[in-house]
């Protein structure tokens, strides 16, 4: 106060503030989950805050289903689904109508998942669902749009080696998963040129059926009314479709060694890789904490502190150890540095990898990492869209079936990680 005395109960320094423990209950997936009679599982999350509705449909498909010699087909199908018109409207008319409704329609097909999403005002729900039904059942795949997209894809191929980051990503992928693994099959000019509109239609009708859909919807609606609308959206499907084979999960990791790509630039990019894990590995939680301390935690992590803050050798130096969903993803430590300091910066990263395996982390590092995960946890469910999206994704990837209490137990599993656990998994995996 003005007299120089501290107001009762307010400490004189910020670090002396104390806060009550955070109490936060994560939402329960069962509360939102609906098994629709027409086939899909849907997560339905009403939210009256804004007059908007978001639909997201995950589709069991992916470019692992590209036929040999037609690499690029899944990608093209996904791209043109939302941009190539529908039965009742040409691509141009559809685009114009969506713009008039201030609606956003997107579709894509990646490695192991397809998706179609629509965001619109709740007053336009009837028209929006009619458009969505046509996108899913009778897309037009307009010929001129197909021709244009094929030209663009071939143009992108010509630029594949322009950026050193693109080269590094591609070569690292080959070493991590093997030449024959599906996500290392790249489209070529020959494969793209052979793709026809009939190929797109066949691919679409094979996989875009309600039994292969998982739905997330959130926004301004009444729950029972939305469930009825979804039943109608997926009823009486005009074609049969198939159940896709499982996503391949048998990558082969390259032999140990140093692999060099020579490009005439004045800096180097480095990826240090080790075989990784799938996310249902029992060591998943100790690995999260170990990697966070090592190089995953940004400015609080050891690799960043030594390579960037202490030595000034790179803007970014990191490690990542994600658990793969369908196949094991690699452990990667990475950095970029000017050419003459590449070897030195790399030696520091290797030193830190050895150190975390050879000696326990400090109490402060362990507690700060665990607290970070526990305190940030509510952000996973900060919006109704995140709730619907997270649970739909868990349904799609099989996490809900295998570990329905994953989110409920997440913080306890993080909190249970000890210094001995961190050192044990570092010794086991960082060899």
Buried (B, 14 or more C-beta within 10 A) or exposed (E): EEEEEEEEEEEEEEEEEEEEEEEEEBBEBEEBBBEBEBBBBBBBBBBEEEEBBBBBBBBBBBBBBBEEEBBBBBBBBBBBBBBBBBEEBBBEEBBEBBEEBEBEBBBBBBBBBBBBBBBBBBEBBEEBBEBBBBBBBBBBBBEEBBEBBBEEBBEEBEEEEEEBEEBBEBBBBBBBBBEEBBBBBEBBEEBBEBBBBEBBBEBBBBBBBBBBBBBBBBBBBEEEEBBEBBBEBBEEBEEEBEEBEEBBEEBEBBEEEEEEEEEEEEEBBBBBBBBBBBBBBEBBBBBBBBBBBBBBBEEBBBBBBBBBEEBEBBEEBBBBBBBBBBBBBBBBBBBBBEEEBBEEBBEBBEEBBEBBBEEBBEEEBBEBBBEBBBEEBEEEBEBBBBBBBBBBBBBBBEBBEEBBEBBBBBBEBBEEBEBEBBBBBBEEBBE
